[in-house]
């Protein structure tokens, strides 16, 4: 069973020497990549390395494999290689709603979860609400801001200062709500500049503030920052417990006062969610 997913670290599938090392880096999950980080001429080599690693796996870190887009010839090779191999989850790139998840599960039966990258094609945006139909098979829902602008001929997804432009802020928001509609974790996309730890910390904090529960990482140096951002502090937990205790001591109350501020049902729900996540 997959536990909390604060940090999910990408590891190129053609770099087996990095896989075992990655198990001890503190990430909640590894994503062994057969897609973008592997050159076409190295795909077969990467499949072999990933299958060997999965067959000999040790430890309790969740392991996903990002296959190639499910409609591609490369995906057929990925699926054939992974058939019968013990695996926690599949990261499904260029997913286009519940139909893509169902197509994958038909072609690769097994007891695993799916993490769709849900915003990489124009059509995908209009399917974000459909993931609730397959929520029981999802590990979460995530998004990306690289393939989509390329698909529509946009110059960039970002402003000069690094902020997302309006269309991609919308896409991020729709992914967030699509995940919560499906009752699964919302996983924030990567922060490309792995040397900018301050920028990463601010980005991850914004993600948690907005309702994301974890984030993908492209470099080991990002793991500790991401884990810290998505781990409730002692002060937050104490406040949440105080809210829960206050309502428990006042059954039937609609609104109460705590530390000079009013709290009501939404505050109680948020407190309960925070405590459950910890």
VENMO-V821836 format. One record per pair of residues at least 12 apart in sequence whose ideal C-beta (glycine too) atoms are under 8 Angstrom apart, sorted by the first residue. I is the first residue (numbers start at 1). J is the second residue. D is the distance in whole Angstrom. If there is no record, write none. Layout:
i,j,d
I,J,D
I,J,D
This chain:
i,j,d
2,29,7
2,62,5
2,88,6
2,89,7
2,113,6
2,139,6
3,28,7
3,62,7
4,28,6
4,213,8
4,214,7
4,277,7
5,28,5
5,29,6
5,62,7
5,139,7
5,140,6
5,185,6
5,187,7
5,213,7
5,214,4
6,28,5
6,213,7
6,214,5
6,215,7
6,226,6
6,227,5
6,229,8
6,230,4
6,231,7
7,26,7
7,27,5
7,28,5
7,29,7
7,214,6
7,215,6
7,216,8
7,217,5
7,222,8
7,223,5
7,226,4
7,227,5
7,230,7
8,27,7
8,28,7
8,29,4
8,30,7
8,31,6
8,64,7
8,115,8
8,187,7
8,214,7
8,215,7
8,216,5
8,217,7
9,22,6
9,25,7
9,27,4
9,29,7
9,30,5
9,31,7
9,216,8
9,217,5
9,218,8
9,220,7
9,222,8
9,223,6
10,31,5
10,33,5
10,37,7
10,66,8
10,190,8
10,216,7
10,217,7
10,218,5
11,30,6
11,31,7
11,32,5
11,33,7
12,33,5
12,37,4
12,38,6
12,46,7
13,32,5
13,33,5
13,34,5
13,37,7
13,38,5
13,46,3
13,47,7
13,49,6
13,50,5
13,65,8
14,37,8
14,38,5
14,39,8
14,42,5
14,45,6
14,46,4
14,49,6
15,49,8
16,49,4
16,52,7
16,53,6
19,32,7
19,49,8
19,53,5
20,53,7
22,220,7
23,58,7
23,59,5
23,61,5
25,220,5
25,223,6
26,223,5
26,224,6
26,227,6
27,61,7
27,217,7
27,220,8
27,223,5
28,61,7
28,62,7
28,214,7
28,227,8
29,61,7
29,62,4
29,63,7
29,64,6
29,88,7
29,89,8
30,61,6
30,62,7
30,63,5
30,64,7
31,64,5
31,65,7
31,66,5
31,91,5
31,216,7
32,50,5
32,53,7
32,54,8
32,63,7
32,64,7
32,65,5
32,66,7
33,46,8
33,65,8
33,66,5
34,46,5
34,47,6
34,50,7
34,65,6
34,66,6
34,67,6
34,68,6
34,74,8
34,78,5
35,66,5
35,67,7
35,68,5
35,69,8
35,93,5
36,93,8
43,68,8
43,74,6
43,77,7
44,77,7
47,77,7
47,78,6
47,81,4
48,81,8
50,65,6
50,81,8
50,82,8
51,81,5
51,82,7
51,85,6
54,82,8
54,85,5
54,86,6
54,87,6
55,85,6
55,86,7
57,86,7
62,88,5
62,89,7
63,87,7
63,88,5
63,89,8
64,87,8
64,88,6
64,89,4
64,90,6
64,91,5
64,115,6
64,139,7
65,78,8
65,82,6
65,87,6
65,89,8
65,90,6
65,91,7
66,90,8
66,91,4
66,92,8
66,93,6
67,79,7
67,82,7
67,90,6
67,91,7
67,92,7
67,93,7
68,93,7
69,93,5
69,94,4
70,92,6
70,94,8
70,95,8
70,100,6
70,103,6
70,104,5
70,107,7
79,104,8
79,107,5
79,108,5
82,108,6
83,108,6
84,110,8
87,110,7
87,112,5
88,112,6
88,113,7
88,139,8
89,112,5
89,113,4
89,114,7
89,115,6
89,139,5
90,104,6
90,108,7
90,112,6
90,113,8
90,114,5
90,115,7
91,114,8
91,115,5
91,116,8
91,117,7
92,104,6
92,114,6
92,115,7
92,116,5
92,117,7
93,117,5
93,120,6
93,147,8
94,117,7
94,120,5
94,121,6
94,124,7
94,147,7
95,116,4
95,117,6
95,118,5
95,120,8
95,124,6
96,121,6
96,123,5
96,124,5
96,127,5
97,118,8
97,124,7
97,127,3
97,128,7
97,130,4
97,131,7
98,127,7
98,130,4
98,131,6
98,133,4
98,134,5
99,127,8
99,130,7
100,116,7
101,114,5
101,116,6
101,131,7
101,134,5
101,137,6
101,138,7
102,134,6
105,137,7
113,137,6
113,138,6
113,139,4
114,134,8
114,137,6
114,138,6
114,139,7
115,138,7
115,139,5
115,140,5
115,141,7
115,142,6
115,187,7
116,131,7
116,138,7
116,141,6
116,142,7
117,142,6
117,143,7
117,144,5
118,131,7
118,141,5
118,142,7
118,143,6
118,175,6
118,178,7
119,143,4
119,144,6
119,145,8
119,148,6
119,171,5
119,174,8
119,175,6
120,144,6
120,146,8
120,147,4
120,148,6
120,151,7
121,147,7
121,148,7
121,151,6
122,148,7
122,151,6
122,152,6
125,148,8
125,171,6
125,174,7
128,141,8
128,174,5
128,175,6
128,177,8
128,178,4
129,178,6
129,181,6
131,178,6
131,179,7
131,181,7
131,182,4
131,184,7
132,178,8
132,181,5
132,182,4
132,183,7
134,182,8
135,182,4
135,183,5
135,184,6
138,182,6
138,184,5
139,184,7
139,185,7
140,179,6
140,184,5
140,185,4
140,186,7
140,187,5
140,213,8
140,214,7
141,175,6
141,178,6
141,179,4
141,182,7
141,184,6
141,185,8
141,186,6
141,187,7
142,175,7
142,186,8
142,187,4
142,188,7
142,189,6
142,216,6
143,171,6
143,172,6
143,175,4
143,189,5
144,189,5
144,190,8
145,157,4
145,158,8
145,164,6
145,168,5
145,171,7
145,172,8
145,189,6
148,168,7
148,171,7
149,168,7
154,167,8
162,199,7
172,189,8
176,210,6
176,211,5
176,212,6
180,211,7
185,213,5
185,214,6
186,211,6
186,212,5
186,213,6
187,212,7
187,213,7
187,214,5
187,215,6
187,216,6
188,203,8
188,204,7
188,207,4
188,212,4
188,214,7
188,215,4
188,216,7
189,215,8
189,216,6
190,215,8
190,216,5
190,217,7
190,218,5
191,203,5
191,204,7
191,215,8
191,218,8
191,222,7
192,218,7
194,218,6
194,219,4
194,221,6
194,222,6
195,221,8
197,221,7
197,222,8
197,225,6
200,222,6
200,225,5
200,226,7
201,225,5
201,228,8
201,229,6
204,225,6
204,226,5
204,229,3
204,230,7
205,229,5
207,229,7
207,230,8
208,229,6
208,230,5
212,230,8
213,230,6
213,277,7
214,226,8
214,230,6
215,229,7
215,230,7
231,278,8
232,274,6
232,277,7
232,278,5
236,274,6
237,274,7
237,275,7
237,278,6
239,271,8
240,270,8
240,271,4
240,272,8
240,274,4
240,275,5
241,271,8
241,275,7
242,258,6
243,258,6
243,263,6
243,267,6
243,268,6
243,271,4
244,268,7
244,271,5
244,272,6
244,275,7
246,258,6
246,263,7
247,268,5
